[in-house]
Amino acid sequence: MATDFPLHVVAFGRPGSGKSSVAERLGEAHGFAMVRTGALLRDAVRKGDSLGQQVESLLKAGQLVPDDLAYEVLARDLSTLRHNRLLFDGFPRTLGQVPLLDRLQAAVGFTIDRYVEIAVSADEALRRMSGRRVCPTCGATYHVTNNPPKADGVCDHDGTPLTRRSDDTPEVLRVRQSVYDNRTGPVVDHYRQTFPNRFLLINGEQSFDAVSSDLERALGLAP
Ligand code: AMP
């Protein structure tokens, strides 16, 4: 049975690793508030606010937004970070964002307990991403074969027809893989070296259920 001991986790995984789907399941099962910079940035683009206008073309191209804007979208509502279980999905993504996560921890008063890498090869990630679908209303992510919705083509939560993300085209997928290798890979290496006792490596090349339960066990959330 899950208890509610505090737990602050950063999840890493290349685009297509299944990280967001696994994180969502963990969040629902164990009461994590999700911190998803990608979803927050897409919301800003949808609303067309000034931040959204600045980042729209970068998101479409699969490029990262500048570090200060990635931080700004999080710092807009620090109260959502005052939660005893937080799961960061998509931040930090560059070495420049590492001190920004430190700043958030100091400002809000939490400590990251675990850094998790869901590891899959670039080839496997590309194959999987072509099957990814998202809910344009709530942002839930699915996969046509690995994590399908209960009813074909519609969101489990709100019944909205699922769509492909505009940054899931084949060329943009390749750009996003190399952005991950070049910009986020060094961040993962940094935490692996700096906090070896807080770093967890999960084999992402398994079924969705197996990855989810490995992660639950590694975090002490399941026996
Ligand atoms: P995601 O939903 O996490 O795959 O993020 C989608 C897009 O949002 C990325 O391709 C980037 O353009 C942008 N993005 C999300 N998080 C960050 C971040 N921490 N730093 C810079 N750009 C980000």
Boltz pocket constraint, residues with backbone or C-beta under 6 A from the ligand:
constraints:
  - pocket:
      binder: B
      contacts: [[A, 15], [A, 37], [A, 38], [A, 39], [A, 41], [A, 58], [A, 59], [A, 62], [A, 63], [A, 64], [A, 65], [A, 66], [A, 67], [A, 70], [A, 89], [A, 90], [A, 91], [A, 92], [A, 93], [A, 94], [A, 97], [A, 167], [A, 176]]
      max_distance: 6.0
